[in-house]
Structures are given as C-alpha cells and as structure tokens.
C-alpha cells in the first residue's frame, strides 16, 4: 500500500508530467518572448505575491540562470511566513488584495515597452497581480502568466476590471494545479494536505530561463550564465558572476 509520502511524490510527478505534455509549446513561446527582450538589451521582469514570489526569485541571480531576468521583490508581498509582528501574514493578506498597489510597485521600476513581464499566480484573481498585468500591457510589454486554469475558472476576479491573469496575459502557462492546490486526503482529517503548485511553478520558471538561453544561443548570442562558486573553481566562478552583475547593472543604468 502506498504511503502518504509515495502519494505526494506521485502526485507531484503527475503534475510535472501534465505540464511537460500540455504546456511545452506555451513555455517555448514564452522563452521566445523573453529571448526577444534580452537580445535587445532589455529586461524580463518576474513577479509574484506570496508563494508566487518564490519562482520569481529563482530566475536570477542563482546558478544556471542568465543575465536579463529581473525579479521584482516586494517585502510586503513575500513576508507571509510571519504570523505576527511587522509585515506579517495579516498585512500580506490585506495588501495583495488592494487595487492600485501593483501600479505603485511598477512606478518604482523604469519599464521599457520592449521588456517582458512574467507573472506567477496560482489563482490569477487578486488585485496586485491584475494591476501589474494590466499596467504592463498598457505600457506595451508582453505579459506571460503562469497560473492554475482550474483555479482561475472556478473563482471570481477580485479586480475592478473583472479580469483574471489568463485573460490578460499574451502567453498563458497552466500549472495544472488543483483548485485548492493541496490534493492529498488523510482519513480522519477534513482538509487536504500536500501543496504542489510552488514546486511546479519553480520548475516552469527554470524551464523558461533555460529555453531562453537556448534560443539566444541559436541567434548567435551567448547568454551570461550564473555559475556555482561552491566548487573547486570558486575564484573563477566569483569573477564570472561579478561580470554578470556588472552586465545587469549596465542594463539598469541605461534606463
């Protein structure tokens, strides 16, 4: 008989296989859009609220990622792990539903119409994500939405536009995650456990970054890749990564 641990990994593998089978074409299109921006010396911004911030953070600068991806990190959007005190769960629960805050975030970043915006949101219905998606489109950016269509179809929008992320994005990648995310039932427990959307969205994020690198190489452009300093070649890795940081700063300084 399968244990809960077996069931969890089987569920996660099933989700990843679903994404691989059904979303590879969308991921390929997303990578093409990202490569267009990076080839033009522009940026690919990544953003999410709550757990959606985690795949956004994975896109740069960590081993195997490339210069050109630029996470937007808002402390109010990622400090949901604090159950009390400053910037805690209750503040996050309030602020991510406040319309107008996403536009305020974007005003702190000098966006270019040739940039790309990648948004991670399980539900795709909340105000801040929709603010950023709609405002990015208004500025001329291509928007890539990574979201659960199952959840989005089943839940009403919480934005005055009445839109959901998949209805605004130019490219939609479905995480194939369940409505409530957690999908494992335990006898004697009312609520399911075993969320999988974060693991899947992080895999999608790295698939986008990796495919973008491949497309740049195919265009004759060598992407600048972050390498691990935790090897025998630590100094060489640090030198290479420092050059990557300088290249990113040049892109930012040109704004």
N, C-alpha and C positions, 0 to 999 in steps of 0.2 A: 504493500500500500504506500502510495506517495506521501511523503511528509509535507508539511506546510512549506518548508524550505524548497523542496523539489517543485512544488506547485508554483511558488513565487518565481523561480528561475525559468520554469517552463512558460509561465505567463509572459515574462519579460522577453524571452526568446521569440515567443509567438508574435508579440507586438513588433519587435525589431524586424522579423521576417515579413510581417504585413507591410511595414514601411518600405522595406527593401523592394518588395514585389510591386506595390501600388504607387509609391512616391518617388521612385528613382528618376523618372522623367521630370517631375517638378523640381527635384533637387538639382538636376542637371541644368534646367532653365535658370534657377536661382544662382547657380555658380557662374553661368554666362553673364548674368546681370552684374554680379559682383566683380567679375573679371573686367567688364567694361569700365566700371568706376576706377578700379585700381590701375588699369592700363593708362588711364587718363590722369594719373597722379592725384586722384580724388580718394574719398574715404567710403568705407562700408560701415555705417553705424549699426550697432547691435544693442537691443534694449529689451528688458522685460521687467515685470514687477513681481515681488515675492519670489517664488521658486523659479519663475521665468527669467529672473536676473542671473541665475546660475549658468545656463547655456550661453547667455550673452557674455558673461565674464570669461568663458572658456575660449573665446575666439581670438584673443590677443591680450597680453603677450605671454603665451605659455608654449612649451616645447611642441614643435610641429605646426605652429600657426605662422601666418605671414603678415608682413607689414602691409597696412592698408585697412585692416579691420580695426574698428574703434568702438569698444564698449562704452555706453553711457551708463554710469553708475551713480545712482541717487541713494544716499544713506537712508532716506525715508522710505525707499522702495525695497530695501533689502534687509532691514533690521527687524523682520517679523519674528525672529527667534527669541526676542526678549519678551517675556510675558508680563513684565512690569518695568517701570522706570522710563528714562529718556528713550525716545524713538522706538517704542515697543510695539507689540502686536496690535494693540488697540489703535494707536496712532496710524499704523500702516493700514489697518482695516478701514479707517476713515479716509485717509489721504488718497488711496488708489482709486477711490470712487468719486473724487472731487473733480468735476469738469473744469477745465481751464489750467489745471496744474501741469498737464502734459505740454501745453503750449508754452508755459513758463519755463519748463525744462529745456525745450528746443531753443528758446531765446538765448540760452547760455552756450549754445554751440553754433558756430558760424557755418550753417549748412550751405551746400552748393547744389544747384539743380542736377549736376552730374554725379552726386553722391547716391548711395543706396541705403535704405533703412531696412534692417531685418528685425522683426518683432516676434518675441516668443510669448505666447499667452495660451494657457490650457483652455480657458473658456472663450476668450476673444470677445468679451462683452463689456468689460469695465472701462470707466471714463478715461483714465490716463492713457491706456493703450490706444483707445479710439482717438483721443486728442492727437497723439503723436502720429498715428497712421494718417489721419485726415490732413493735418497740418503739413506733413511731409509731402503728401500728394499735391497739395496746393502750391508748395514750393518747387514742384517739378521732379522730386525724387521718385525712383521706383521703390515700391514697398513690397517686401517679402514677408508673408505671415506664416508662422509656424504655430499651429493650433489644432485642437481636437474638434473636428467637424461634428462628431457625435454629440459633444457637449454644446457646441455653438447652436446647432439646430434645435436643441431641446430647451434652451434658456433665452429669455428676452434680453435685448440690449439694455445697458444701463447708461446710455449716452443719448443726448437730446437728438442726435441725428437719426436714431433708431437703427443705426448700422452695427454690424459685428465685424470683427477683423477680417474674416474671409470674404466679406462683401466689399471691402475697401482695398485690400491688397492686390497688387498686379500679379503676384505669384503666390499660390497657396500650397503649403506642405502640411498634410494631415498627419498628426502624430498617431492616429488610430487608437488613441487612449480612450478608456471607458468614461462614461458620463461622470461618475463620481471619482474617477482616477483610480482609487483603491478598488481592487477587484477580487480579493480573496475572502471567502466566508469561513468563519470559525464557529463550529457548533457551540451554542451557548452564549455567543456574542452577537449583539444586534447589528453593529456596524462593520462593514468590510475593512480589511487592512491591506497593506502591500501596494502602495502607490508605485506607479511605473513611469509616469509622464516625464519626470525630470531626467531619468536615465535615457529615455528615448530621445528627448529634445537635445540633450548633450551630444548623443550620437549623430543626430541630424546636423547639429552645428558643426561638428568636426567633418562630417561628410561634405558640407557646403564649402568649408575652408579648404579641404584637400582637393576637391574638384575644381575650385577656383584656381589653386596653384597649378593644377594640370592644364587648365585652359590658358593660363598665362604662358606657360612653357610652350604650348602649341602655337602661340602667337609670336614666339621668339623673345619673350620677356622672362627673365629669370627672377622669380619672386624671392624676396628676402625672408628666409625661414629662421624662426627661433629654434635654438638648439639647447640641449640639456647641459648645464655646467656641472652636473653631478656625475662626471665621468673622469677618466684619466686625463682628458684634454681640457681641464677646467679653464685655464687661462685663455686658450684659443676660443673656447665657447663664449666666455665673457666678452672677449674682443669682438666677436661676431655679433653677439646680442647688443653690445653697445652701439655698433654701427647700425643695427636695426632700429634702435631707439632714436638715434640721430636722424635716420631717414623718416621716421614717423614725425619727429618734431619739425622737419622741413615741410612736410605736408601741412601740418597745423599752422606753421608760421606763414605759409603762403596765403592764408585765408584773410 
